[in-house]
Each structure stands twice: as C-alpha cells, then as structure tokens.
C-alpha cells in the first residue's frame, strides 16, 4: 500500500483489521537503488507504475507493516506538472 505522508508524521498511521494504528517507525526507502533488494515484487511493480524506475527515488517505509509513504516533494512534483 502507498500512502501520502502527513505533515510532521514520524510513525505509521496504517490501521489493521481491528482499527488499531500500526505506529511503526518510518525509515528511508530506496526501492530502485542498486544496493537495495526488495523482496516483494508486487510492491516494486506498483512503485514502478506510479513513479517510473528512477534510481534516485526516496520514499519512506514502515518497519512494522511495510506500508510505503510518498514524501511531500514527490507530491508537489506530481501536482505541478
């Protein structure tokens, strides 16, 4: 799942089936960098469809539930063009 990062957000806000928020830490995520091996091919396909295969792409990823977050800079680029 890919979500938009909310201003000043530092933990994951993804809710489970019971409605409880994950609150996992968000870490930088470089999905297409040469040194990073993403185990989930479905996630890579989803990211490639939305962002293209850009090696310098930086996103955030939850350490617990693995939800991916778009950074505000990426959202600005999308809405400006």
Secondary structure, 3 states (H helix, E strand, C coil): CEEECCCCCCECCCECCCCCECCCEEEEECCCCCCCCCCCHHHHHHHHHHHCCCCCCCEEEECCCCCEEECHHHHHHHHHC
